[in-house]
């Protein structure tokens, strides 16, 4: 385990390019890349996390978070998340998310979620959910689900075909 006491200074004093170890714990730091089996990151920012196991982010965020195992974010967020397991997002936000397991959002937001199951709890919003099972609890919102996406795609295909046919006729 790496103890990053050298990185545990205030963010303006603690900037690292890369942290690598089997079990990584980083607090109050700005890091470009974190690589490890298990990663615990809190109170800072990271460019990317590449983990062979689980990732936990608390009061922090990152551009790209990639975990082979489960991914948990509490009071934080990320741009793109990829997880081989389940994802739990509590009081945070994510742009796009792809998980092989379940996604649970509690008082947070996700732009696009692709997973085996998506659950939006009270005070949560999911922009687009593509999953075989989507559950929206009272107080949660879903903008576009799988059915709406399929209907929208079919309508766009028909409109595109009509426009292409009209352009073909006008060129003759």
Protein Blocks (a to p, Z undefined) as FASTA:
>chain_A
ZZffklmpcfklmccfbdcdfbdcdehiadfbdcdfbdcdehiadfbdcdfbdcddehia
dfbdcdfbdcddehiadfbdcdfbdcddehiadfbdcdfbdcddehiadfbdcdfbdcdd
ehiacfbdcdfbdcddehiacfbdfklmmmmmmmmmmmmmmmmmmmmmmmZZ
